[in-house]
C-alpha cells in the first residue's frame, strides 16, 4: 500500500468523522449560546440550567439524525471493505 493511498484513506476517515460529529457539536453550541443569553439577561447562574438543555438538544439531534449517521457510516464501511478487497485481491 502506497503512502498516497494511506493518506487518502486517513483523509476520508477524518472527513467522515467530521461530517458525523458536526450536527451534534452545532446543537450543543447553539443551545449553549441561547442558554447563555437567557442566563445573562436574567442573572440566573445555575449549572443544571446550562447542562440539561444542551443534553436535550444533543439527544434530539441524535434521535432525528441517527438514520442519516448510520447511512453515512455504512457507506464508509462499504467503501473501506471494497478498498481492502482490491488491495488483497
C-alpha positions in Angstrom: 0.0 0.0 0.0 1.5 3.3 -1.0 1.8 6.4 1.1 -0.7 8.2 -1.1 -3.3 5.5 -0.6 -2.8 5.6 3.1 -3.1 9.4 3.2 -6.3 9.2 1.1 -7.8 6.6 3.5 -6.9 8.7 6.5 -8.3 11.8 4.9 -11.6 10.1 4.1 -11.8 8.7 7.6 -11.3 12.2 9.1 -13.9 13.7 6.7 -16.5 11.1 7.6 -15.8 11.7 11.3 -16.1 15.5 11.0 -19.3 15.1 9.0 -20.8 12.8 11.6 -19.8 15.0 14.6 -20.8 18.4 13.2 -24.6 18.2 13.8 -24.0 17.2 17.5 -21.5 20.0 18.0 -23.7 22.6 16.4 -26.6 21.6 18.5 -24.5 21.8 21.7 -23.0 25.2 20.6 -26.3 26.8 19.6 -28.1 25.6 22.8 -25.2 26.8 24.9 -25.4 30.2 23.2 -29.1 30.6 23.7 -29.0 29.4 27.3 -26.0 31.8 27.9 -28.1 34.7 26.6 -31.0 33.7 28.8 -28.7 33.4 31.9 -27.0 36.7 31.1 -30.3 38.5 30.7 -32.0 37.0 33.8 -28.9 36.8 36.0 -29.5 33.2 36.8 -26.3 31.2 37.1 -27.2 27.6 37.6 -25.0 24.7 36.2 -28.0 22.5 35.6 -29.7 25.2 33.6 -26.8 25.1 31.2 -26.3 21.4 31.1 -29.9 20.0 30.7 -30.9 21.9 27.6 -27.6 21.2 25.9 -28.0 17.5 26.7 -31.6 17.5 25.5 -30.6 19.3 22.2 -27.9 16.7 21.5 -30.3 13.9 22.3 -32.9 15.4 19.8 -30.2 15.6 17.1 -29.2 12.0 17.9 -32.9 10.9 17.6 -33.6 12.7 14.3 -30.1 12.2 12.8 -29.5 8.5 13.7 -30.6 7.1 10.4 -28.6 9.7 8.5 -25.5 8.9 10.6 -26.0 5.2 10.1 -26.2 5.6 6.4 -23.0 7.6 6.3 -21.2 5.0 8.4 -22.5 2.1 6.3 -21.3 3.9 3.1 -17.9 4.5 4.6 -17.6 0.8 5.8 -18.6 -0.4 2.3 -16.0 1.8 0.6 -13.4 0.6 3.1 -14.2 -3.1 2.5 -14.1 -2.6 -1.2 -10.7 -0.9 -1.0 -9.3 -3.7 1.2 -10.6 -6.4 -1.2 -9.0 -4.5 -4.1 -5.7 -4.3 -2.2 -5.5 -8.0 -1.3 -7.1 -9.5 -4.4 
